[in-house]
Amino acid sequence: QVQLVESGGGLVQAGGTLRLSCAGSGVTGTFTAMGWHRQAPGKQREFVATLSSAGGTNYADSVKSRFTISGDMEKNTVYLDFDRAEPEDTAIYYCTADTWIRDYWGQGTQVTVSS
């Protein structure tokens, strides 16, 4: 059974830094991609960033210059580094992972950016 466990959420001041981590387990082999989505209060869930097994990255325009996704796909681990956090980044952040058959989601971790 595939599981994704996020950690590192919490409270950060505007302009500050934070790192989210996600560890995947239970997959046969490795994921084809891992990434992050988020859902802010009263808003729909949205894409944040993704890392492919080939090392390619993709970001939402709203975070492109401030967030960095990295990881070790051989260990099914992915990170999201916040820089210059903004109150608009306040959301529940979900780790995601893709296989050729389906995608998986973690339970989410809350990030709150105070102004």
VMD Tcl script that draws the C-alpha trace (Angstrom):
set ca {
  {0.00 0.00 0.00}
  {1.50 3.30 -1.09}
  {1.81 5.97 1.57}
  {3.05 9.56 1.41}
  {3.94 11.24 4.68}
  {4.52 14.99 4.79}
  {6.40 16.86 7.50}
  {7.76 20.33 8.15}
  {4.62 22.41 8.11}
  {3.96 25.10 10.68}
  {4.01 28.83 11.24}
  {6.43 31.11 9.42}
  {6.66 34.86 9.24}
  {6.25 36.66 5.95}
  {9.60 36.83 4.20}
  {10.83 33.75 6.01}
  {11.90 30.28 4.93}
  {10.48 26.82 5.46}
  {11.11 23.31 4.21}
  {8.47 20.66 3.62}
  {9.46 17.03 3.29}
  {7.61 14.05 1.89}
  {8.60 10.41 2.16}
  {6.91 7.79 0.03}
  {6.72 4.11 0.77}
  {5.01 0.97 -0.43}
  {5.60 1.56 -4.15}
  {7.11 -1.12 -6.33}
  {10.16 0.59 -7.79}
  {10.08 4.37 -7.93}
  {7.55 7.01 -8.79}
  {7.59 8.68 -12.20}
  {7.15 12.06 -10.53}
  {6.61 13.59 -7.12}
  {5.35 17.03 -6.26}
  {3.19 19.36 -4.26}
  {-0.28 20.84 -4.44}
  {-1.92 23.19 -1.97}
  {-5.37 24.30 -0.90}
  {-5.90 27.67 0.71}
  {-8.97 28.42 2.83}
  {-12.02 28.89 0.63}
  {-10.11 28.10 -2.56}
  {-9.71 25.14 -4.86}
  {-6.72 22.87 -4.65}
  {-3.93 24.04 -6.96}
  {-0.66 22.78 -8.41}
  {2.54 24.08 -6.83}
  {5.54 22.18 -8.18}
  {6.63 18.83 -9.53}
  {9.87 16.88 -9.91}
  {10.17 14.12 -12.50}
  {12.23 10.98 -12.22}
  {14.44 12.44 -14.96}
  {15.14 15.47 -12.78}
  {12.93 17.96 -14.56}
  {11.03 20.52 -12.51}
  {7.91 22.57 -13.08}
  {6.40 25.34 -10.97}
  {3.24 27.35 -10.70}
  {3.83 30.95 -11.76}
  {2.89 32.17 -8.30}
  {5.82 30.37 -6.66}
  {8.36 30.04 -9.47}
  {10.86 32.61 -8.15}
  {10.42 31.74 -4.47}
  {10.01 27.97 -4.05}
  {12.43 25.19 -4.93}
  {11.51 21.54 -5.34}
  {14.17 18.90 -4.91}
  {14.43 15.30 -3.90}
  {15.86 11.85 -4.26}
  {13.61 9.89 -6.56}
  {15.57 6.70 -5.89}
  {14.48 7.05 -2.26}
  {10.97 8.32 -3.11}
  {11.61 11.55 -1.21}
  {10.76 15.10 -2.22}
  {11.22 18.50 -0.59}
  {9.76 21.94 -1.07}
  {11.82 24.90 0.09}
  {10.05 28.18 0.68}
  {11.91 31.45 0.32}
  {10.34 34.86 0.89}
  {7.11 33.28 2.14}
  {3.97 35.35 1.64}
  {0.66 35.32 3.54}
  {-0.93 34.10 0.29}
  {1.12 30.89 0.67}
  {-1.00 29.93 3.70}
  {-2.58 26.60 2.81}
  {-2.61 22.89 3.40}
  {0.21 21.44 1.32}
  {-0.23 17.97 -0.14}
  {2.52 15.73 -1.38}
  {1.68 13.93 -4.61}
  {3.32 11.02 -6.40}
  {2.65 9.48 -9.79}
  {3.08 5.99 -11.17}
  {2.22 4.76 -14.65}
  {-1.09 3.53 -13.28}
  {-2.35 6.24 -10.92}
  {-1.40 9.12 -8.69}
  {-1.29 9.24 -4.90}
  {-1.82 11.98 -2.33}
  {-0.61 12.51 1.20}
  {-2.78 13.68 4.08}
  {-1.44 17.22 3.91}
  {0.48 19.53 6.21}
  {-0.62 23.01 7.26}
  {1.55 26.01 6.47}
  {0.59 29.37 7.91}
  {2.44 32.54 6.91}
  {1.88 35.43 9.28}
  {2.06 39.01 8.05}
}
mol new
graphics top color blue
foreach p $ca { graphics top sphere $p radius 0.5 }
foreach p [lrange $ca 0 end-1] q [lrange $ca 1 end] { graphics top cylinder $p $q radius 0.2 }
display resetview
